[in-house]
Amino acid sequence: MKTGDLVRVTRASIGMPKGSLALVEAKLKHIGGTPSVLWQIYLLQTGRRLAMLNRDLEVLNASR
């Protein structure tokens, strides 16, 4: 996963249903000792910016 990828959210949270589409904006933090990475995403339906873990996102169309 990298900046510019189109992703689908695989875990629902308040104000964001499962299956929401988003664009990856930035890599915020690599969580040491685990394969988890925190990403800033832009939700297409609402225009909100959120931070989500890579395990909660599914890449649909990877940018080159």
N, CA and C of each residue as an Amber inpcrd file, in Angstrom:
protein
   192
   0.8480000  -1.1690000   0.0000000   0.0000000   0.0000000   0.0000000
   0.8950000   1.2340000   0.0000000   0.4570000   2.2590000  -0.7320000
   1.2070000   3.5110000  -0.7550000   0.2730000   4.6800000  -1.0370000
   0.7900000   5.8760000  -0.9250000   0.0220000   7.0860000  -1.1640000
  -0.5930000   7.0540000  -2.5550000  -1.8740000   7.4190000  -2.6420000
  -2.5840000   7.4500000  -3.9110000  -3.4120000   6.2240000  -4.2120000
  -3.2690000   5.1610000  -3.4170000  -4.0430000   3.9380000  -3.6500000
  -5.5110000   4.1360000  -3.2690000  -6.3930000   3.5170000  -4.0390000
  -7.8060000   3.4550000  -3.7080000  -8.0060000   2.2360000  -2.8140000
  -8.6720000   2.4300000  -1.6730000  -8.8520000   1.3460000  -0.7110000
 -10.3040000   1.2260000  -0.2780000 -10.6430000   0.0410000   0.2200000
 -11.9550000  -0.2090000   0.8120000 -11.7290000  -0.5000000   2.2900000
 -12.5550000   0.1140000   3.1340000 -12.4680000  -0.0940000   4.5800000
 -13.1230000  -1.4300000   4.9140000 -12.4040000  -2.2900000   5.6340000
 -12.9110000  -3.6220000   5.9570000 -13.4330000  -3.7360000   7.3850000
 -13.3340000  -2.6580000   8.1610000 -13.8350000  -2.6620000   9.5400000
 -14.6120000  -1.3820000   9.7790000 -15.8600000  -1.5040000  10.1420000
 -16.7140000  -0.3390000  10.3700000 -16.3270000   0.3810000  11.6560000
 -16.5740000   1.6790000  11.6830000 -16.4400000   2.4660000  12.9080000
 -17.5160000   3.5450000  12.8660000 -17.5930000   4.3580000  13.8840000
 -18.6350000   5.3750000  13.9740000 -18.5240000   6.3280000  12.7820000
 -19.6280000   6.4770000  12.0420000 -19.6710000   7.3730000  10.9030000
 -18.9990000   6.8510000   9.6450000 -18.5520000   5.5840000   9.6700000
 -17.8710000   5.0150000   8.5130000 -18.2620000   3.5460000   8.3960000
 -19.2080000   3.2470000   7.4970000 -19.6190000   1.8520000   7.3570000
 -18.5580000   0.9900000   6.6800000 -18.6060000  -0.2920000   6.9600000
 -17.7310000  -1.2530000   6.3010000 -17.9860000  -1.1670000   4.7960000
 -16.9260000  -1.1840000   4.0070000 -17.0550000  -1.1040000   2.5590000
 -16.8940000   0.2980000   2.0040000 -16.6870000   1.2950000   2.8720000
 -16.4820000   2.6690000   2.4040000 -15.2220000   2.7520000   1.5610000
 -15.2500000   3.6160000   0.5450000 -14.0930000   3.8210000  -0.3160000
 -13.3000000   5.0290000   0.1530000 -11.9730000   4.9440000   0.0000000
 -11.1000000   6.0310000   0.4470000  -9.8250000   6.0530000  -0.3920000
  -9.1470000   7.1810000  -0.3390000  -7.8300000   7.3220000  -0.9490000
  -6.7870000   7.4100000   0.1500000  -5.6590000   6.7490000  -0.0400000
  -4.5660000   6.8130000   0.9200000  -3.8190000   8.1220000   0.6850000
  -3.7080000   8.9410000   1.7440000  -3.0360000  10.2300000   1.6240000
  -1.5960000  10.2090000   2.1210000  -1.3430000   9.4960000   3.2090000
   0.0100000   9.5190000   3.7660000   0.2290000   8.3480000   4.7180000
   1.4910000   7.9470000   4.8280000   1.8980000   6.9600000   5.8230000
   2.2650000   7.7520000   7.0700000   1.5360000   7.5130000   8.1580000
   1.7540000   8.2890000   9.3700000   2.7990000   7.6790000  10.2880000
   2.7330000   6.3560000  10.4800000   3.6210000   5.7510000  11.4630000
   3.7120000   4.2570000  11.2510000   4.9040000   3.7240000  11.3940000
   5.0960000   2.2730000  11.4200000   5.1650000   1.8850000  12.8780000
   4.2940000   0.9960000  13.2900000   4.2200000   0.6020000  14.6950000
   5.2820000  -0.4580000  14.9520000   6.2880000  -0.0920000  15.7100000
   7.4490000  -0.9460000  15.9380000   7.1150000  -2.3120000  16.5100000
   7.8080000  -3.3210000  16.0000000   7.6460000  -4.6670000  16.5000000
   6.4580000  -5.4150000  15.9040000   5.6550000  -4.7520000  15.0840000
   4.5060000  -5.3980000  14.4400000   4.5050000  -5.0250000  12.9560000
   3.7850000  -5.7830000  12.1410000   3.7010000  -5.4260000  10.7210000
   2.6680000  -4.3270000  10.4460000   2.0990000  -3.7380000  11.4810000
   1.0510000  -2.7310000  11.3100000   1.6230000  -1.3670000  10.9490000
   0.9140000  -0.6850000  10.0620000   1.2590000   0.6700000   9.6450000
   0.0050000   1.5280000   9.7730000   0.1580000   2.7470000  10.2730000
  -0.9470000   3.6830000  10.4010000  -0.9640000   4.5800000   9.1700000
  -2.1080000   4.6370000   8.4710000  -2.2610000   5.4110000   7.2450000
  -3.2980000   6.4990000   7.4260000  -3.0710000   7.6630000   6.8170000
  -4.0920000   8.7040000   6.7590000  -4.8800000   8.4670000   5.4860000
  -6.2150000   8.3770000   5.6210000  -7.0610000   8.1540000   4.4500000
  -8.0790000   9.2830000   4.3190000  -8.5570000   9.4750000   3.0890000
  -9.5840000  10.4650000   2.7760000 -10.8110000   9.7080000   2.3050000
 -11.9000000   9.7600000   3.0930000 -13.1300000   9.0480000   2.7450000
 -13.8470000   9.7710000   1.6110000 -14.1420000   9.0620000   0.5410000
 -14.7610000   9.6670000  -0.6310000 -16.2120000  10.0600000  -0.3820000
 -16.9550000   9.3040000   0.4090000 -18.3730000   9.5880000   0.6380000
 -18.5940000  10.8190000   1.5200000 -17.7240000  11.0260000   2.4990000
 -17.9580000  12.0900000   3.4800000 -16.9350000  13.2130000   3.4340000
 -15.7880000  12.9760000   2.8150000 -14.7430000  13.9920000   2.7790000
 -13.9400000  14.0860000   4.0750000 -14.1290000  13.1430000   4.9830000
 -13.3900000  13.1470000   6.2500000 -12.0180000  12.5210000   6.0770000
 -11.0920000  12.9560000   6.9000000  -9.7580000  12.3560000   6.9410000
  -9.6370000  11.5850000   8.2520000  -9.1610000  10.3420000   8.1430000
  -9.0300000   9.4690000   9.3120000  -7.7000000   8.7480000   9.2660000
  -7.3020000   8.2120000  10.3980000  -6.1280000   7.3530000  10.4710000
  -6.6160000   5.9250000  10.6880000  -6.1160000   5.0020000   9.8710000
  -6.5250000   3.6040000   9.9550000  -5.3000000   2.7140000   9.8150000
  -5.3730000   1.5380000  10.4070000  -4.3000000   0.5490000  10.2690000
  -4.4210000  -0.1710000   8.9350000  -3.2900000  -0.6200000   8.4090000
  -3.2980000  -1.3150000   7.1230000  -4.1330000  -2.5900000   7.1560000
  -4.2480000  -3.2310000   8.3070000  -5.0400000  -4.4640000   8.3890000
  -6.5390000  -4.1980000   8.2230000  -6.9720000  -2.9320000   8.3420000
  -8.3710000  -2.5630000   8.1910000  -8.6750000  -1.9940000   6.8130000
  -7.7160000  -2.0820000   5.8950000  -7.8850000  -1.5300000   4.5460000
  -7.5590000  -2.5880000   3.5020000  -8.3100000  -2.5750000   2.4080000
  -8.0800000  -3.4920000   1.2890000  -7.7750000  -2.6500000   0.0450000
  -6.6430000  -2.8590000  -0.5620000  -6.2580000  -2.0980000  -1.7500000
  -7.0910000  -2.5780000  -2.9390000  -7.7350000  -1.6200000  -3.6270000
  -8.5500000  -1.9510000  -4.7970000  -7.8130000  -1.6440000  -6.0950000
  -7.1560000  -0.4880000  -6.1530000  -6.4680000  -0.0750000  -7.3650000
  -5.1710000   0.6000000  -6.9490000  -4.0640000  -0.0950000  -7.0900000
  -2.7740000   0.4420000  -6.6670000  -2.2400000   1.4340000  -7.6910000
  -1.7590000   2.5750000  -7.2140000  -1.1400000   3.5590000  -8.1100000
   0.2630000   3.0740000  -8.4750000   0.7460000   3.5460000  -9.5800000
   2.0760000   3.1010000 -10.0480000   3.1130000   4.1310000  -9.8180000
